[in-house]
Amino acid sequence: MPDGDTIAAIATAQGQGGIAMVRISGPAALSIMERAFAPQRGARPFAPVPRMMYYGSVQGRDAEIIDEAMAVYMKAPRSYTREDVVEIHVHGGRVSAARALGRVIALGARPAEPGEFTRRAFLNGRIDLARAEAVMGMVSAASEAAARAAARQLAGGVSTFVSVCRSQIIDLIALIEASVDFPEEIEEADVQKRVMDRARAIALDIGRRADPGAARALREGIRAVIIGKSNVGKSSLMNALLNSERAIVTDVPGTTRDVLTERLSAGGFIIELSDTAGQRDSADPIELIGMERARAAQRDGDIVILVVDNSQPPCAEDLALIGRADDRYILALNKCDIRGDFTPRRDMPDGLRYVCLSALTGAGVNDLMGEMLEYAARWDMREDMLVEARHVACALEAKAALEAAISALESGAPADIAVNDLWEAARALGSITGEDAGEDVIEAIFKNFCVGK
């Protein structure tokens, strides 16, 4: 970021709209505003009061009116970038905004690079790297759940948790180094126990908050996979959940040959719903491939909806599928409009949730959706839950380093042997907030931002 450099960009989305906004940041921002913007009333030269919105016009070189506009000046350091910042609001549309930006650039600003405003906020100490990434998380959020997670990250939930853990690790390093420097005052055995106990607690805490599957589900959507034997109503249930005739439904076993996936929005979450091939004995090579893909989708699913035909007594295939259920499963007892007297069996897994429904009439389908959303909500309430893939990777790296330190101490190694691993854990956590992030990491993060943010 060159000294004396002033940047500008259109900060609103391209295309038609009510308002378009040109943002300027840097030491020349105020002088550019004074020359580019003319208030409707007021003495000349124009001397704007910080944080007061003015009505007037953007004017060209020969006092040509480019557009009716409003403008505000935010004096450093009380601005987004901690530099002087000006925002000029013109009518939405490509031409008006582009002309206003062109005038600003002609007066000495240069076009901003992607993410450069937020990068300046980070480099000037207004936000840390985790909060900077949360800005882009808010912009790119595909669901209310993702937006809520980004908002919590922007408010500092992740940064606070990471900083506390990193500080505790550094305290352990200081304790070990003190025991080496003053062996007559600090018992090494006591230090080893304290370091191991505290490192275990920190590693456990990090593990609870660094769940790659939960992070992906919040960012990209929850994978809900419909499984079951052939002809139990899986495709009909998918159509009922989507409220659309998306999957082909016939009485012919093996109609679904591949994994059919659609996305829906419900309860603030994106749900990636997949219909899969029915599980049955078959010699058809294409159907066998479909069944293997169904099993792969089942393994990767966040939620598994196991459909059984409740109008018939459970068969061996049903019981085999039920017997493999884990805490991701919801048992969908379909065709309850024909017969709905299901009684949980003694050999069913404890705690297996089930819903009686009819994909044909729609009865109970909302109950199934409610079960899915209740399951999803457990990922949505953690203020310090790590959501960014980079954060999860760094946290798991820190956890592995802590576990290596614990292992070394458990093997009887001197306490100072664990210091390198503890520093590695602190470094990995510091990379999340930017304290130990290399320039290549910072560059990679901000190049994915949009221009104007």
C-alpha positions as CSV (number, residue, x, y, z in Angstrom):
1,M,0.0,0.0,0.0
2,P,2.0,3.0,-1.2
3,D,2.2,6.1,1.0
4,G,-0.1,8.9,-0.2
5,D,-2.1,6.5,-2.2
6,T,-5.9,7.1,-2.6
7,I,-8.2,4.4,-4.0
8,A,-11.7,4.5,-5.4
9,A,-14.3,1.9,-6.6
10,I,-18.0,1.4,-7.1
11,A,-19.0,-0.4,-3.9
12,T,-22.5,-1.5,-5.0
13,A,-23.5,-4.3,-7.3
14,Q,-23.4,-3.7,-11.0
15,G,-26.6,-3.2,-12.9
16,Q,-29.7,-1.1,-12.4
17,G,-30.8,-0.1,-8.9
18,G,-32.0,2.7,-6.8
19,I,-28.6,3.8,-5.6
20,A,-25.0,3.3,-6.6
21,M,-22.2,4.2,-4.3
22,V,-18.6,5.3,-5.1
23,R,-16.2,4.8,-2.2
24,I,-12.9,6.7,-1.9
25,S,-10.2,6.0,0.7
26,G,-6.9,7.7,1.3
27,P,-5.3,11.0,2.1
28,A,-6.7,12.8,-1.0
29,A,-10.3,11.6,-0.4
30,L,-11.5,14.9,1.1
31,S,-9.9,17.1,-1.6
32,I,-11.4,14.9,-4.3
33,M,-14.8,15.2,-2.7
34,E,-14.5,19.0,-2.5
35,R,-13.7,19.2,-6.2
36,A,-16.1,16.5,-7.5
37,F,-19.1,17.2,-5.4
38,A,-21.0,20.5,-5.2
39,P,-23.6,20.9,-2.4
40,Q,-26.9,22.4,-3.3
41,R,-26.5,25.0,-0.6
42,G,-23.4,26.3,1.2
43,A,-20.4,28.5,0.8
44,R,-17.6,27.7,-1.6
45,P,-15.0,26.3,-1.2
46,F,-17.0,23.3,0.2
47,A,-15.7,22.3,3.7
48,P,-17.8,19.2,4.7
49,V,-18.5,18.4,8.4
50,P,-17.5,14.7,9.1
51,R,-20.4,12.2,9.1
52,M,-22.9,14.7,7.8
53,M,-24.7,13.7,4.6
54,Y,-24.9,16.4,1.9
55,Y,-27.3,16.7,-1.0
56,G,-26.0,18.1,-4.3
57,S,-24.4,16.9,-7.5
58,V,-21.3,15.3,-8.9
59,Q,-19.8,17.7,-11.4
60,G,-17.4,17.2,-14.3
61,R,-14.4,19.3,-15.3
62,D,-16.4,22.2,-16.7
63,A,-19.1,22.2,-14.0
64,E,-21.1,19.8,-16.0
65,I,-23.6,18.0,-13.8
66,I,-22.9,14.2,-14.0
67,D,-25.7,13.2,-11.6
68,E,-27.8,14.3,-8.6
69,A,-26.0,12.9,-5.6
70,M,-25.5,12.7,-1.9
71,A,-22.1,12.5,-0.2
72,V,-20.6,12.0,3.2
73,Y,-17.0,12.4,4.6
74,M,-15.6,10.2,7.4
75,K,-12.5,11.6,8.9
76,A,-9.6,9.3,9.8
77,P,-9.3,7.3,12.0
78,R,-13.1,6.9,12.5
79,S,-13.8,5.2,9.2
80,Y,-13.9,1.7,7.7
81,T,-10.2,1.8,6.7
82,R,-8.9,4.2,9.4
83,E,-8.1,6.6,6.5
84,D,-10.1,9.5,5.3
85,V,-13.1,8.0,3.5
86,V,-15.7,9.6,1.2
87,E,-18.9,7.9,-0.1
88,I,-20.8,9.5,-3.0
89,H,-24.3,8.1,-3.7
90,V,-25.6,8.5,-7.2
91,H,-28.5,7.0,-9.1
92,G,-28.1,3.3,-9.7
93,G,-27.1,2.1,-13.1
94,R,-23.9,1.4,-14.9
95,V,-23.5,4.8,-16.7
96,S,-24.1,7.2,-13.8
97,A,-21.9,5.3,-11.4
98,A,-19.1,4.8,-14.0
99,R,-19.1,8.5,-14.8
100,A,-18.9,9.5,-11.2
101,L,-16.0,7.0,-10.6
102,G,-14.3,8.3,-13.7
103,R,-14.5,11.9,-12.4
104,V,-13.0,10.7,-9.0
105,I,-10.1,8.9,-10.8
106,A,-9.4,11.9,-13.0
107,L,-9.0,13.9,-9.8
108,G,-6.2,11.7,-8.5
109,A,-7.6,8.4,-7.1
110,R,-6.6,5.1,-8.6
111,P,-9.0,2.1,-9.2
112,A,-9.1,-0.1,-6.1
113,E,-8.1,-3.7,-6.3
114,P,-10.4,-6.5,-5.1
115,G,-10.7,-6.4,-1.3
116,E,-8.4,-3.4,-1.0
117,F,-10.7,-1.4,1.3
118,T,-10.9,-4.2,3.8
119,R,-7.2,-5.0,3.4
120,R,-6.5,-1.4,4.5
121,A,-8.8,-1.9,7.5
122,F,-6.7,-5.0,8.4
123,L,-3.3,-3.4,7.8
124,N,-4.3,-0.3,9.7
125,G,-5.4,-2.4,12.7
126,R,-9.1,-1.7,12.6
127,I,-10.0,-5.4,12.2
128,D,-8.0,-8.7,12.4
129,L,-7.8,-11.2,9.6
130,A,-10.7,-13.4,10.9
131,R,-13.0,-10.3,11.0
132,A,-11.8,-9.3,7.5
133,E,-12.8,-12.8,6.2
134,A,-16.1,-12.4,7.9
135,V,-16.8,-9.3,5.7
136,M,-16.6,-11.5,2.6
137,G,-18.6,-14.2,4.4
138,M,-21.4,-11.7,4.9
139,V,-21.2,-10.7,1.2
140,S,-21.2,-14.2,-0.1
141,A,-23.6,-15.9,2.4
142,A,-26.0,-18.2,0.6
143,S,-28.3,-18.7,3.6
144,E,-29.4,-16.9,6.8
145,A,-27.4,-19.5,8.8
146,A,-24.2,-18.6,6.9
147,A,-25.0,-14.9,7.4
148,R,-25.5,-15.4,11.1
149,A,-22.2,-17.3,11.4
150,A,-20.4,-14.5,9.5
151,A,-22.0,-11.9,11.7
152,R,-20.8,-13.7,14.8
153,Q,-17.3,-13.9,13.3
154,L,-17.4,-10.2,12.4
155,A,-18.5,-9.4,16.0
156,G,-15.3,-11.1,17.3
157,G,-16.6,-14.5,18.5
158,V,-13.9,-16.5,16.6
159,S,-11.2,-13.9,17.3
160,T,-11.8,-13.9,21.0
161,F,-11.7,-17.6,21.3
162,V,-8.6,-17.9,19.2
163,S,-6.8,-15.2,21.1
164,V,-7.6,-16.7,24.4
165,C,-6.4,-20.2,23.4
166,R,-3.2,-18.7,21.9
167,S,-2.6,-16.6,25.1
168,Q,-3.0,-19.8,27.2
169,I,-0.5,-21.7,25.1
170,I,2.0,-18.9,25.3
171,D,1.5,-19.0,29.1
172,L,2.4,-22.7,29.1
173,I,5.6,-21.9,27.1
174,A,6.5,-19.2,29.7
175,L,5.9,-21.7,32.5
176,I,8.2,-24.3,30.9
177,E,10.9,-21.7,30.2
178,A,10.7,-20.5,33.8
179,S,11.1,-24.1,35.1
180,V,14.3,-24.4,33.0
181,D,15.7,-21.1,34.2
182,F,14.8,-21.7,37.8
183,P,14.9,-25.4,38.4
184,E,15.4,-25.0,42.1
185,E,12.2,-23.1,42.5
186,I,9.8,-24.9,40.1
187,E,9.4,-28.7,40.2
188,E,9.6,-30.2,36.7
189,A,7.1,-33.0,37.4
190,D,4.6,-30.4,38.5
191,V,5.2,-28.3,35.4
192,Q,4.8,-31.4,33.1
193,K,1.4,-32.2,34.7
194,R,0.1,-28.7,34.5
195,V,1.2,-28.4,30.9
196,M,-0.3,-31.7,29.9
197,D,-3.6,-31.0,31.7
198,R,-4.0,-27.5,30.3
199,A,-2.9,-28.5,26.7
200,R,-5.5,-31.4,26.8
201,A,-8.2,-28.9,27.8
202,I,-7.2,-26.5,25.0
203,A,-7.0,-29.2,22.4
204,L,-10.4,-30.5,23.4
205,D,-11.9,-27.0,23.2
206,I,-10.4,-26.5,19.8
207,G,-11.7,-29.8,18.6
208,R,-15.3,-29.0,19.6
209,R,-15.2,-25.8,17.6
210,A,-13.3,-27.0,14.6
211,D,-15.7,-29.4,13.0
212,P,-15.0,-29.5,9.2
213,G,-18.4,-31.1,8.4
214,A,-20.4,-28.5,10.5
215,A,-18.4,-25.7,9.0
216,R,-19.1,-26.8,5.4
217,A,-22.8,-27.3,6.2
218,L,-23.1,-23.8,7.5
219,R,-21.1,-22.3,4.6
220,E,-22.4,-24.4,1.6
221,G,-25.5,-26.2,2.8
222,I,-26.6,-29.3,4.7
223,R,-26.4,-32.6,2.8
224,A,-29.6,-34.5,3.4
225,V,-29.6,-37.9,1.7
226,I,-32.7,-40.0,1.1
227,I,-32.0,-43.8,1.2
228,G,-34.0,-47.0,1.4
229,K,-34.9,-50.1,-0.5
230,S,-36.6,-49.9,-3.9
231,N,-40.2,-48.7,-4.2
232,V,-40.6,-47.3,-0.7
233,G,-41.4,-43.8,-1.9
234,K,-38.0,-42.1,-1.9
235,S,-38.5,-40.1,-5.1
236,S,-42.1,-39.2,-4.1
237,L,-40.8,-37.9,-0.7
238,M,-38.1,-35.8,-2.5
239,N,-40.8,-34.3,-4.7
240,A,-42.9,-33.6,-1.6
241,L,-40.1,-31.9,0.2
242,L,-39.2,-29.8,-2.9
243,N,-42.9,-29.2,-3.7
244,S,-42.0,-30.0,-7.3
245,E,-42.2,-33.0,-9.6
246,R,-38.4,-33.2,-9.9
247,A,-37.7,-37.0,-9.4
248,I,-39.3,-39.6,-11.7
249,V,-41.8,-41.7,-9.9
250,T,-43.0,-45.1,-11.2
251,D,-43.9,-48.5,-9.8
252,V,-40.9,-50.1,-11.6
253,P,-38.1,-51.0,-9.1
254,G,-34.8,-49.5,-10.0
255,T,-36.2,-46.3,-11.7
256,T,-33.7,-44.1,-9.9
257,R,-30.3,-45.0,-11.2
258,D,-28.1,-42.1,-10.1
259,V,-28.0,-39.6,-7.2
260,L,-30.4,-36.8,-8.0
261,T,-29.5,-33.6,-6.1
262,E,-31.5,-30.4,-5.7
263,R,-31.1,-27.4,-3.3
264,L,-33.9,-25.8,-1.2
265,S,-34.0,-23.1,1.4
266,A,-35.8,-23.7,4.6
267,G,-35.6,-22.2,8.1
268,G,-32.7,-20.1,7.2
269,F,-30.6,-23.0,5.9
270,I,-29.6,-24.3,2.5
271,I,-30.4,-28.0,2.2
272,E,-28.8,-30.0,-0.5
273,L,-31.4,-32.8,-0.9
274,S,-30.4,-36.0,-2.7
275,D,-32.5,-38.9,-3.9
276,T,-30.6,-42.2,-4.3
277,A,-31.0,-45.5,-6.0
278,G,-32.9,-48.1,-4.0
279,Q,-30.9,-50.9,-2.3
280,R,-31.9,-54.3,-3.6
281,D,-30.4,-57.4,-5.2
282,S,-29.7,-56.7,-8.9
283,A,-27.5,-57.9,-11.7
284,D,-27.9,-54.7,-13.8
285,P,-24.5,-53.1,-13.9
286,I,-25.9,-49.6,-14.3
287,E,-28.2,-50.1,-11.3
288,L,-25.2,-51.5,-9.3
289,I,-23.2,-48.4,-10.0
290,G,-26.2,-46.3,-8.8
291,M,-26.5,-48.2,-5.6
292,E,-22.7,-47.8,-4.9
293,R,-23.2,-44.0,-5.5
294,A,-26.1,-44.1,-3.1
295,R,-23.9,-45.7,-0.4
296,A,-21.2,-43.0,-1.0
297,A,-23.7,-40.2,-0.7
298,Q,-25.0,-41.9,2.5
299,R,-21.5,-41.9,4.0
300,D,-21.1,-38.2,3.2
301,G,-24.5,-37.0,4.3
302,D,-25.0,-34.7,7.2
303,I,-28.6,-36.0,7.6
304,V,-29.7,-39.4,6.3
305,I,-33.4,-39.9,5.7
306,L,-34.1,-43.6,5.8
307,V,-37.5,-44.3,4.1
308,V,-39.4,-47.5,4.8
309,D,-42.8,-48.6,3.6
310,N,-45.0,-48.5,6.7
311,S,-47.9,-50.2,4.9
312,Q,-45.9,-53.4,5.0
313,P,-44.2,-55.2,7.8
314,P,-40.5,-54.4,7.9
315,C,-38.4,-56.8,5.8
316,A,-34.8,-58.0,6.3
317,E,-33.5,-55.2,4.0
318,D,-35.4,-52.5,6.1
319,L,-34.0,-54.0,9.3
320,A,-30.5,-54.2,8.0
321,L,-30.6,-50.5,7.0
322,I,-32.1,-49.5,10.3
323,G,-29.5,-51.5,12.2
324,R,-26.7,-49.4,10.6
325,A,-28.4,-46.1,11.7
326,D,-26.4,-43.5,13.6
327,D,-27.2,-40.1,15.1
328,R,-27.5,-38.6,11.6
329,Y,-30.5,-40.7,10.7
330,I,-34.2,-39.9,10.6
331,L,-36.6,-42.8,10.0
332,A,-39.3,-41.7,7.5
333,L,-42.3,-44.1,7.9
334,N,-44.0,-43.6,4.5
335,K,-47.5,-44.5,3.4
336,C,-49.0,-43.8,6.8
337,D,-52.2,-42.9,5.0
338,I,-52.6,-46.6,4.3
339,R,-51.5,-47.9,7.6
340,G,-49.8,-46.0,10.4
341,D,-49.4,-48.3,13.4
342,F,-45.6,-48.3,13.7
343,T,-44.2,-49.5,17.0
344,P,-40.5,-49.0,17.7
345,R,-38.8,-52.4,17.8
346,R,-36.5,-53.5,20.6
347,D,-33.6,-54.0,18.2
348,M,-33.7,-50.5,16.8
349,P,-30.8,-48.1,17.7
350,D,-31.5,-46.1,20.8
351,G,-32.6,-42.5,20.1
352,L,-33.4,-43.1,16.4
353,R,-35.9,-40.4,15.5
354,Y,-38.8,-41.3,13.3
355,V,-41.6,-39.5,11.5
356,C,-44.9,-41.0,10.2
357,L,-45.8,-39.4,6.9
358,S,-47.4,-39.8,3.5
359,A,-45.4,-38.5,0.5
360,L,-48.6,-39.0,-1.6
361,T,-50.8,-36.7,0.5
362,G,-48.1,-34.6,2.1
363,A,-49.2,-35.5,5.7
364,G,-46.2,-35.4,8.0
365,V,-43.8,-34.0,5.5
366,N,-43.6,-30.7,7.5
367,D,-42.8,-32.8,10.6
368,L,-39.9,-34.4,8.7
369,M,-38.6,-30.9,7.6
370,G,-38.9,-29.8,11.3
371,E,-36.7,-32.7,12.4
372,M,-34.1,-31.8,9.8
373,L,-34.0,-28.2,10.8
374,E,-33.8,-29.1,14.5
375,Y,-30.8,-31.2,13.7
376,A,-29.2,-28.4,11.7
377,A,-29.8,-25.8,14.4
378,R,-27.2,-27.4,16.6
379,W,-24.5,-25.9,14.3
380,D,-26.1,-22.5,14.2
381,M,-25.9,-21.3,17.8
382,R,-22.2,-21.5,18.6
383,E,-20.7,-18.0,18.8
384,D,-17.2,-19.2,18.5
385,M,-17.8,-22.0,16.0
386,L,-15.1,-21.9,13.2
387,V,-16.8,-21.7,9.8
388,E,-14.1,-20.7,7.4
389,A,-12.3,-23.7,5.9
390,R,-9.0,-21.9,6.4
391,H,-9.8,-21.4,10.1
392,V,-10.7,-25.0,10.6
393,A,-7.5,-26.2,9.0
394,C,-5.4,-23.9,11.1
395,A,-7.2,-24.9,14.3
396,L,-6.8,-28.6,13.6
397,E,-3.1,-28.0,12.9
398,A,-2.9,-26.3,16.3
399,K,-4.7,-29.2,17.9
400,A,-2.3,-31.7,16.3
401,A,0.7,-29.7,17.6
402,L,-0.8,-29.7,21.1
403,E,-1.3,-33.4,21.0
404,A,2.3,-33.9,19.9
405,A,3.4,-31.9,22.9
406,I,1.3,-34.0,25.2
407,S,2.6,-37.2,23.7
408,A,6.2,-36.0,24.2
409,L,5.6,-35.2,27.8
410,E,3.8,-38.5,28.4
411,S,6.8,-40.4,27.0
412,G,8.9,-38.9,29.7
413,A,10.7,-36.3,27.6
414,P,11.9,-33.1,29.5
415,A,9.3,-30.3,29.5
416,D,11.3,-28.0,27.3
417,I,11.1,-30.6,24.5
418,A,7.4,-29.7,24.2
419,V,8.1,-26.0,23.6
420,N,8.6,-26.3,19.8
421,D,5.2,-28.1,19.4
422,L,3.5,-25.5,21.7
423,W,5.0,-22.6,19.6
424,E,3.7,-24.4,16.4
425,A,0.2,-24.5,18.0
426,A,0.4,-20.8,18.8
427,R,1.6,-20.0,15.3
428,A,-1.2,-21.9,13.7
429,L,-3.8,-20.1,15.8
430,G,-2.1,-16.8,15.2
431,S,-2.5,-17.4,11.4
432,I,-6.3,-17.3,11.9
433,T,-6.3,-13.7,13.3
434,G,-3.4,-12.6,11.2
435,E,-0.7,-12.3,13.9
436,D,1.3,-15.1,12.3
437,A,-0.1,-15.1,8.8
438,G,2.4,-14.8,5.9
439,E,2.1,-12.3,3.1
440,D,1.1,-15.2,0.7
441,V,-1.9,-16.1,3.0
442,I,-3.0,-12.5,3.2
443,E,-2.7,-12.0,-0.5
444,A,-4.7,-15.2,-1.2
445,I,-7.5,-14.1,1.1
446,F,-8.0,-10.6,-0.3
447,K,-7.7,-11.5,-3.9
448,N,-11.0,-13.4,-3.5
449,F,-12.9,-10.3,-2.3
450,C,-15.1,-8.2,-4.6
451,V,-14.0,-4.8,-5.9
452,G,-15.3,-2.0,-3.6
453,K,-15.2,-3.9,-0.4
